[in-house]
Amino acid sequence: MVWGTADHFFELKWAYWLVETIPGAQRVVEVPDGKLFFPDERPDELVAALRDFWS
C-alpha cells in the first residue's frame, strides 16, 4: 500500500487498516508529505515502490 502522509481526505491510519483487511497486502510505503494526487505530482516515488514490490 503506497500512501501519502499529508493527505487531508485519507488519513494514514486507513493505509494500515487496508493492509490488515486486504488478503495478500504486505506493508505500507509512506510517501512523506504526499497528498491525494502524489502519483501524478511525484511519480518517481510511486515507481520506486512498485519496482521494489515487483522485484
mmCIF file of the N, C-alpha and C atoms, coordinates in Angstrom:
data_MODEL
# 
_entry.id   MODEL 
# 
loop_
_atom_site.group_PDB 
_atom_site.id 
_atom_site.type_symbol 
_atom_site.label_atom_id 
_atom_site.label_alt_id 
_atom_site.label_comp_id 
_atom_site.label_asym_id 
_atom_site.label_entity_id 
_atom_site.label_seq_id 
_atom_site.pdbx_PDB_ins_code 
_atom_site.Cartn_x 
_atom_site.Cartn_y 
_atom_site.Cartn_z 
_atom_site.occupancy 
_atom_site.B_iso_or_equiv 
_atom_site.pdbx_formal_charge 
_atom_site.auth_seq_id 
_atom_site.auth_comp_id 
_atom_site.auth_asym_id 
_atom_site.auth_atom_id 
_atom_site.pdbx_PDB_model_num 
ATOM 1   N N  . MET A 1 1  ? 0.854  -1.149  0.000   1.00 0.00 ? 1  MET A N  1 
ATOM 2   C CA . MET A 1 1  ? 0.000  0.000   0.000   1.00 0.00 ? 1  MET A CA 1 
ATOM 3   C C  . MET A 1 1  ? 0.909  1.223   0.000   1.00 0.00 ? 1  MET A C  1 
ATOM 4   N N  . VAL A 1 2  ? 0.828  2.052   -1.025  1.00 0.00 ? 2  VAL A N  1 
ATOM 5   C CA . VAL A 1 2  ? 1.617  3.281   -1.098  1.00 0.00 ? 2  VAL A CA 1 
ATOM 6   C C  . VAL A 1 2  ? 0.686  4.432   -0.736  1.00 0.00 ? 2  VAL A C  1 
ATOM 7   N N  . TRP A 1 3  ? 1.085  5.218   0.272   1.00 0.00 ? 3  TRP A N  1 
ATOM 8   C CA . TRP A 1 3  ? 0.164  6.193   0.844   1.00 0.00 ? 3  TRP A CA 1 
ATOM 9   C C  . TRP A 1 3  ? 0.871  7.504   1.146   1.00 0.00 ? 3  TRP A C  1 
ATOM 10  N N  . GLY A 1 4  ? 0.263  8.597   0.746   1.00 0.00 ? 4  GLY A N  1 
ATOM 11  C CA . GLY A 1 4  ? 0.786  9.922   1.083   1.00 0.00 ? 4  GLY A CA 1 
ATOM 12  C C  . GLY A 1 4  ? 0.467  10.274  2.529   1.00 0.00 ? 4  GLY A C  1 
ATOM 13  N N  . THR A 1 5  ? 1.439  10.790  3.246   1.00 0.00 ? 5  THR A N  1 
ATOM 14  C CA . THR A 1 5  ? 1.249  11.061  4.668   1.00 0.00 ? 5  THR A CA 1 
ATOM 15  C C  . THR A 1 5  ? 0.576  12.399  4.949   1.00 0.00 ? 5  THR A C  1 
ATOM 16  N N  . ALA A 1 6  ? 0.434  13.259  3.946   1.00 0.00 ? 6  ALA A N  1 
ATOM 17  C CA . ALA A 1 6  ? -0.139 14.591  4.173   1.00 0.00 ? 6  ALA A CA 1 
ATOM 18  C C  . ALA A 1 6  ? -1.518 14.762  3.542   1.00 0.00 ? 6  ALA A C  1 
ATOM 19  N N  . ASP A 1 7  ? -2.152 13.664  3.189   1.00 0.00 ? 7  ASP A N  1 
ATOM 20  C CA . ASP A 1 7  ? -3.465 13.729  2.561   1.00 0.00 ? 7  ASP A CA 1 
ATOM 21  C C  . ASP A 1 7  ? -4.507 14.167  3.585   1.00 0.00 ? 7  ASP A C  1 
ATOM 22  N N  . HIS A 1 8  ? -5.287 15.183  3.264   1.00 0.00 ? 8  HIS A N  1 
ATOM 23  C CA . HIS A 1 8  ? -6.288 15.704  4.187   1.00 0.00 ? 8  HIS A CA 1 
ATOM 24  C C  . HIS A 1 8  ? -7.589 14.889  4.163   1.00 0.00 ? 8  HIS A C  1 
ATOM 25  N N  . PHE A 1 9  ? -7.783 14.112  3.109   1.00 0.00 ? 9  PHE A N  1 
ATOM 26  C CA . PHE A 1 9  ? -9.029 13.355  2.971   1.00 0.00 ? 9  PHE A CA 1 
ATOM 27  C C  . PHE A 1 9  ? -8.890 11.907  3.435   1.00 0.00 ? 9  PHE A C  1 
ATOM 28  N N  . PHE A 1 10 ? -7.704 11.332  3.235   1.00 0.00 ? 10 PHE A N  1 
ATOM 29  C CA . PHE A 1 10 ? -7.476 9.931   3.590   1.00 0.00 ? 10 PHE A CA 1 
ATOM 30  C C  . PHE A 1 10 ? -6.304 9.851   4.564   1.00 0.00 ? 10 PHE A C  1 
ATOM 31  N N  . GLU A 1 11 ? -6.617 9.714   5.835   1.00 0.00 ? 11 GLU A N  1 
ATOM 32  C CA . GLU A 1 11 ? -5.590 9.677   6.863   1.00 0.00 ? 11 GLU A CA 1 
ATOM 33  C C  . GLU A 1 11 ? -4.730 8.418   6.728   1.00 0.00 ? 11 GLU A C  1 
ATOM 34  N N  . LEU A 1 12 ? -3.522 8.508   7.219   1.00 0.00 ? 12 LEU A N  1 
ATOM 35  C CA . LEU A 1 12 ? -2.567 7.408   7.139   1.00 0.00 ? 12 LEU A CA 1 
ATOM 36  C C  . LEU A 1 12 ? -3.079 6.143   7.819   1.00 0.00 ? 12 LEU A C  1 
ATOM 37  N N  . LYS A 1 13 ? -3.876 6.300   8.848   1.00 0.00 ? 13 LYS A N  1 
ATOM 38  C CA . LYS A 1 13 ? -4.385 5.125   9.566   1.00 0.00 ? 13 LYS A CA 1 
ATOM 39  C C  . LYS A 1 13 ? -5.161 4.189   8.638   1.00 0.00 ? 13 LYS A C  1 
ATOM 40  N N  . TRP A 1 14 ? -5.767 4.735   7.578   1.00 0.00 ? 14 TRP A N  1 
ATOM 41  C CA . TRP A 1 14 ? -6.537 3.901   6.656   1.00 0.00 ? 14 TRP A CA 1 
ATOM 42  C C  . TRP A 1 14 ? -5.633 2.998   5.827   1.00 0.00 ? 14 TRP A C  1 
ATOM 43  N N  . ALA A 1 15 ? -4.425 3.420   5.553   1.00 0.00 ? 15 ALA A N  1 
ATOM 44  C CA . ALA A 1 15 ? -3.488 2.564   4.824   1.00 0.00 ? 15 ALA A CA 1 
ATOM 45  C C  . ALA A 1 15 ? -3.189 1.311   5.637   1.00 0.00 ? 15 ALA A C  1 
ATOM 46  N N  . TYR A 1 16 ? -2.958 1.493   6.927   1.00 0.00 ? 16 TYR A N  1 
ATOM 47  C CA . TYR A 1 16 ? -2.667 0.341   7.789   1.00 0.00 ? 16 TYR A CA 1 
ATOM 48  C C  . TYR A 1 16 ? -3.904 -0.540  7.965   1.00 0.00 ? 16 TYR A C  1 
ATOM 49  N N  . TRP A 1 17 ? -5.067 0.074   8.003   1.00 0.00 ? 17 TRP A N  1 
ATOM 50  C CA . TRP A 1 17 ? -6.299 -0.709  8.069   1.00 0.00 ? 17 TRP A CA 1 
ATOM 51  C C  . TRP A 1 17 ? -6.460 -1.556  6.807   1.00 0.00 ? 17 TRP A C  1 
ATOM 52  N N  . LEU A 1 18 ? -6.181 -0.962  5.642   1.00 0.00 ? 18 LEU A N  1 
ATOM 53  C CA . LEU A 1 18 ? -6.297 -1.707  4.391   1.00 0.00 ? 18 LEU A CA 1 
ATOM 54  C C  . LEU A 1 18 ? -5.325 -2.879  4.334   1.00 0.00 ? 18 LEU A C  1 
ATOM 55  N N  . VAL A 1 19 ? -4.100 -2.681  4.803   1.00 0.00 ? 19 VAL A N  1 
ATOM 56  C CA . VAL A 1 19 ? -3.120 -3.772  4.808   1.00 0.00 ? 19 VAL A CA 1 
ATOM 57  C C  . VAL A 1 19 ? -3.604 -4.922  5.684   1.00 0.00 ? 19 VAL A C  1 
ATOM 58  N N  . GLU A 1 20 ? -4.250 -4.598  6.786   1.00 0.00 ? 20 GLU A N  1 
ATOM 59  C CA . GLU A 1 20 ? -4.778 -5.647  7.663   1.00 0.00 ? 20 GLU A CA 1 
ATOM 60  C C  . GLU A 1 20 ? -6.030 -6.304  7.082   1.00 0.00 ? 20 GLU A C  1 
ATOM 61  N N  . THR A 1 21 ? -6.740 -5.601  6.221   1.00 0.00 ? 21 THR A N  1 
ATOM 62  C CA . THR A 1 21 ? -8.032 -6.069  5.719   1.00 0.00 ? 21 THR A CA 1 
ATOM 63  C C  . THR A 1 21 ? -7.934 -6.814  4.386   1.00 0.00 ? 21 THR A C  1 
ATOM 64  N N  . ILE A 1 22 ? -7.049 -6.381  3.511   1.00 0.00 ? 22 ILE A N  1 
ATOM 65  C CA . ILE A 1 22 ? -6.949 -6.965  2.167   1.00 0.00 ? 22 ILE A CA 1 
ATOM 66  C C  . ILE A 1 22 ? -6.022 -8.177  2.197   1.00 0.00 ? 22 ILE A C  1 
ATOM 67  N N  . PRO A 1 23 ? -6.545 -9.348  1.835   1.00 0.00 ? 23 PRO A N  1 
ATOM 68  C CA . PRO A 1 23 ? -5.692 -10.528 1.795   1.00 0.00 ? 23 PRO A CA 1 
ATOM 69  C C  . PRO A 1 23 ? -4.518 -10.333 0.825   1.00 0.00 ? 23 PRO A C  1 
ATOM 70  N N  . GLY A 1 24 ? -3.343 -10.671 1.279   1.00 0.00 ? 24 GLY A N  1 
ATOM 71  C CA . GLY A 1 24 ? -2.150 -10.559 0.439   1.00 0.00 ? 24 GLY A CA 1 
ATOM 72  C C  . GLY A 1 24 ? -1.429 -9.228  0.534   1.00 0.00 ? 24 GLY A C  1 
ATOM 73  N N  . ALA A 1 25 ? -2.076 -8.219  1.092   1.00 0.00 ? 25 ALA A N  1 
ATOM 74  C CA . ALA A 1 25 ? -1.391 -6.936  1.273   1.00 0.00 ? 25 ALA A CA 1 
ATOM 75  C C  . ALA A 1 25 ? -0.299 -7.134  2.316   1.00 0.00 ? 25 ALA A C  1 
ATOM 76  N N  . GLN A 1 26 ? 0.867  -6.549  2.066   1.00 0.00 ? 26 GLN A N  1 
ATOM 77  C CA . GLN A 1 26 ? 2.009  -6.868  2.917   1.00 0.00 ? 26 GLN A CA 1 
ATOM 78  C C  . GLN A 1 26 ? 2.490  -5.730  3.791   1.00 0.00 ? 26 GLN A C  1 
ATOM 79  N N  . ARG A 1 27 ? 2.501  -4.508  3.264   1.00 0.00 ? 27 ARG A N  1 
ATOM 80  C CA . ARG A 1 27 ? 3.067  -3.416  4.053   1.00 0.00 ? 27 ARG A CA 1 
ATOM 81  C C  . ARG A 1 27 ? 2.585  -2.077  3.523   1.00 0.00 ? 27 ARG A C  1 
ATOM 82  N N  . VAL A 1 28 ? 2.877  -1.031  4.275   1.00 0.00 ? 28 VAL A N  1 
ATOM 83  C CA . VAL A 1 28 ? 2.565  0.335   3.876   1.00 0.00 ? 28 VAL A CA 1 
ATOM 84  C C  . VAL A 1 28 ? 3.870  1.041   3.529   1.00 0.00 ? 28 VAL A C  1 
ATOM 85  N N  . VAL A 1 29 ? 3.891  1.658   2.367   1.00 0.00 ? 29 VAL A N  1 
ATOM 86  C CA . VAL A 1 29 ? 5.007  2.512   1.972   1.00 0.00 ? 29 VAL A CA 1 
ATOM 87  C C  . VAL A 1 29 ? 4.504  3.939   2.111   1.00 0.00 ? 29 VAL A C  1 
ATOM 88  N N  . GLU A 1 30 ? 5.084  4.666   3.048   1.00 0.00 ? 30 GLU A N  1 
ATOM 89  C CA . GLU A 1 30 ? 4.652  6.033   3.301   1.00 0.00 ? 30 GLU A CA 1 
ATOM 90  C C  . GLU A 1 30 ? 5.421  6.998   2.409   1.00 0.00 ? 30 GLU A C  1 
ATOM 91  N N  . VAL A 1 31 ? 4.684  7.893   1.737   1.00 0.00 ? 31 VAL A N  1 
ATOM 92  C CA . VAL A 1 31 ? 5.288  8.947   0.926   1.00 0.00 ? 31 VAL A CA 1 
ATOM 93  C C  . VAL A 1 31 ? 5.211  10.235  1.754   1.00 0.00 ? 31 VAL A C  1 
ATOM 94  N N  . PRO A 1 32 ? 6.354  10.659  2.309   1.00 0.00 ? 32 PRO A N  1 
ATOM 95  C CA . PRO A 1 32 ? 6.341  11.844  3.166   1.00 0.00 ? 32 PRO A CA 1 
ATOM 96  C C  . PRO A 1 32 ? 5.790  13.070  2.435   1.00 0.00 ? 32 PRO A C  1 
ATOM 97  N N  . ASP A 1 33 ? 4.888  13.767  3.081   1.00 0.00 ? 33 ASP A N  1 
ATOM 98  C CA . ASP A 1 33 ? 4.261  14.981  2.546   1.00 0.00 ? 33 ASP A CA 1 
ATOM 99  C C  . ASP A 1 33 ? 3.460  14.740  1.272   1.00 0.00 ? 33 ASP A C  1 
ATOM 100 N N  . GLY A 1 34 ? 3.176  13.488  0.950   1.00 0.00 ? 34 GLY A N  1 
ATOM 101 C CA . GLY A 1 34 ? 2.368  13.177  -0.226  1.00 0.00 ? 34 GLY A CA 1 
ATOM 102 C C  . GLY A 1 34 ? 0.903  13.445  0.056   1.00 0.00 ? 34 GLY A C  1 
ATOM 103 N N  . LYS A 1 35 ? 0.223  13.992  -0.920  1.00 0.00 ? 35 LYS A N  1 
ATOM 104 C CA . LYS A 1 35 ? -1.208 14.257  -0.787  1.00 0.00 ? 35 LYS A CA 1 
ATOM 105 C C  . LYS A 1 35 ? -1.974 13.365  -1.752  1.00 0.00 ? 35 LYS A C  1 
ATOM 106 N N  . LEU A 1 36 ? -3.238 13.657  -1.952  1.00 0.00 ? 36 LEU A N  1 
ATOM 107 C CA . LEU A 1 36 ? -4.130 12.790  -2.719  1.00 0.00 ? 36 LEU A CA 1 
ATOM 108 C C  . LEU A 1 36 ? -3.588 12.459  -4.108  1.00 0.00 ? 36 LEU A C  1 
ATOM 109 N N  . PHE A 1 37 ? -3.023 13.432  -4.780  1.00 0.00 ? 37 PHE A N  1 
ATOM 110 C CA . PHE A 1 37 ? -2.569 13.210  -6.151  1.00 0.00 ? 37 PHE A CA 1 
ATOM 111 C C  . PHE A 1 37 ? -1.053 13.035  -6.249  1.00 0.00 ? 37 PHE A C  1 
ATOM 112 N N  . PHE A 1 38 ? -0.421 12.508  -5.197  1.00 0.00 ? 38 PHE A N  1 
ATOM 113 C CA . PHE A 1 38 ? 1.027  12.345  -5.253  1.00 0.00 ? 38 PHE A CA 1 
ATOM 114 C C  . PHE A 1 38 ? 1.481  11.465  -6.414  1.00 0.00 ? 38 PHE A C  1 
ATOM 115 N N  . PRO A 1 39 ? 0.710  10.466  -6.885  1.00 0.00 ? 39 PRO A N  1 
ATOM 116 C CA . PRO A 1 39 ? 1.190  9.691   -8.025  1.00 0.00 ? 39 PRO A CA 1 
ATOM 117 C C  . PRO A 1 39 ? 1.396  10.547  -9.280  1.00 0.00 ? 39 PRO A C  1 
ATOM 118 N N  . ASP A 1 40 ? 0.586  11.578  -9.448  1.00 0.00 ? 40 ASP A N  1 
ATOM 119 C CA . ASP A 1 40 ? 0.755  12.477  -10.591 1.00 0.00 ? 40 ASP A CA 1 
ATOM 120 C C  . ASP A 1 40 ? 1.841  13.512  -10.336 1.00 0.00 ? 40 ASP A C  1 
ATOM 121 N N  . GLU A 1 41 ? 1.936  13.966  -9.102  1.00 0.00 ? 41 GLU A N  1 
ATOM 122 C CA . GLU A 1 41 ? 2.866  15.033  -8.766  1.00 0.00 ? 41 GLU A CA 1 
ATOM 123 C C  . GLU A 1 41 ? 4.278  14.522  -8.518  1.00 0.00 ? 41 GLU A C  1 
ATOM 124 N N  . ARG A 1 42 ? 4.402  13.283  -8.029  1.00 0.00 ? 42 ARG A N  1 
ATOM 125 C CA . ARG A 1 42 ? 5.705  12.714  -7.676  1.00 0.00 ? 42 ARG A CA 1 
ATOM 126 C C  . ARG A 1 42 ? 5.779  11.256  -8.130  1.00 0.00 ? 42 ARG A C  1 
ATOM 127 N N  . PRO A 1 43 ? 5.689  11.030  -9.426  1.00 0.00 ? 43 PRO A N  1 
ATOM 128 C CA . PRO A 1 43 ? 5.617  9.651   -9.927  1.00 0.00 ? 43 PRO A CA 1 
ATOM 129 C C  . PRO A 1 43 ? 6.853  8.816   -9.617  1.00 0.00 ? 43 PRO A C  1 
ATOM 130 N N  . ASP A 1 44 ? 8.009  9.431   -9.477  1.00 0.00 ? 44 ASP A N  1 
ATOM 131 C CA . ASP A 1 44 ? 9.227  8.658   -9.214  1.00 0.00 ? 44 ASP A CA 1 
ATOM 132 C C  . ASP A 1 44 ? 9.123  7.875   -7.903  1.00 0.00 ? 44 ASP A C  1 
ATOM 133 N N  . GLU A 1 45 ? 8.474  8.452   -6.918  1.00 0.00 ? 45 GLU A N  1 
ATOM 134 C CA . GLU A 1 45 ? 8.340  7.767   -5.635  1.00 0.00 ? 45 GLU A CA 1 
ATOM 135 C C  . GLU A 1 45 ? 7.386  6.581   -5.734  1.00 0.00 ? 45 GLU A C  1 
ATOM 136 N N  . LEU A 1 46 ? 6.340  6.715   -6.521  1.00 0.00 ? 46 LEU A N  1 
ATOM 137 C CA . LEU A 1 46 ? 5.427  5.599   -6.733  1.00 0.00 ? 46 LEU A CA 1 
ATOM 138 C C  . LEU A 1 46 ? 6.110  4.498   -7.525  1.00 0.00 ? 46 LEU A C  1 
ATOM 139 N N  . VAL A 1 47 ? 6.816  4.880   -8.572  1.00 0.00 ? 47 VAL A N  1 
ATOM 140 C CA . VAL A 1 47 ? 7.506  3.889   -9.414  1.00 0.00 ? 47 VAL A CA 1 
ATOM 141 C C  . VAL A 1 47 ? 8.543  3.119   -8.592  1.00 0.00 ? 47 VAL A C  1 
ATOM 142 N N  . ALA A 1 48 ? 9.261  3.798   -7.719  1.00 0.00 ? 48 ALA A N  1 
ATOM 143 C CA . ALA A 1 48 ? 10.250 3.128   -6.877  1.00 0.00 ? 48 ALA A CA 1 
ATOM 144 C C  . ALA A 1 48 ? 9.579  2.071   -5.997  1.00 0.00 ? 48 ALA A C  1 
ATOM 145 N N  . ALA A 1 49 ? 8.440  2.397   -5.420  1.00 0.00 ? 49 ALA A N  1 
ATOM 146 C CA . ALA A 1 49 ? 7.720  1.435   -4.580  1.00 0.00 ? 49 ALA A CA 1 
ATOM 147 C C  . ALA A 1 49 ? 7.203  0.269   -5.415  1.00 0.00 ? 49 ALA A C  1 
ATOM 148 N N  . LEU A 1 50 ? 6.726  0.536   -6.604  1.00 0.00 ? 50 LEU A N  1 
ATOM 149 C CA . LEU A 1 50 ? 6.244  -0.533  -7.482  1.00 0.00 ? 50 LEU A CA 1 
ATOM 150 C C  . LEU A 1 50 ? 7.380  -1.456  -7.901  1.00 0.00 ? 50 LEU A C  1 
ATOM 151 N N  . ARG A 1 51 ? 8.503  -0.899  -8.263  1.00 0.00 ? 51 ARG A N  1 
ATOM 152 C CA . ARG A 1 51 ? 9.658  -1.740  -8.654  1.00 0.00 ? 51 ARG A CA 1 
ATOM 153 C C  . ARG A 1 51 ? 10.128 -2.609  -7.505  1.00 0.00 ? 51 ARG A C  1 
ATOM 154 N N  . ASP A 1 52 ? 10.134 -2.042  -6.306  1.00 0.00 ? 52 ASP A N  1 
ATOM 155 C CA . ASP A 1 52 ? 10.519 -2.812  -5.135  1.00 0.00 ? 52 ASP A CA 1 
ATOM 156 C C  . ASP A 1 52 ? 9.540  -3.977  -4.922  1.00 0.00 ? 52 ASP A C  1 
ATOM 157 N N  . PHE A 1 53 ? 8.258  -3.720  -5.084  1.00 0.00 ? 53 PHE A N  1 
ATOM 158 C CA . PHE A 1 53 ? 7.242  -4.742  -4.918  1.00 0.00 ? 53 PHE A CA 1 
ATOM 159 C C  . PHE A 1 53 ? 7.388  -5.847  -5.959  1.00 0.00 ? 53 PHE A C  1 
ATOM 160 N N  . TRP A 1 54 ? 7.641  -5.467  -7.202  1.00 0.00 ? 54 TRP A N  1 
ATOM 161 C CA . TRP A 1 54 ? 7.729  -6.436  -8.294  1.00 0.00 ? 54 TRP A CA 1 
ATOM 162 C C  . TRP A 1 54 ? 9.029  -7.241  -8.280  1.00 0.00 ? 54 TRP A C  1 
ATOM 163 N N  . SER A 1 55 ? 10.026 -6.776  -7.569  1.00 0.00 ? 55 SER A N  1 
ATOM 164 C CA . SER A 1 55 ? 11.311 -7.499  -7.584  1.00 0.00 ? 55 SER A CA 1 
ATOM 165 C C  . SER A 1 55 ? 11.397 -8.573  -6.569  1.00 0.00 ? 55 SER A C  1 
# 
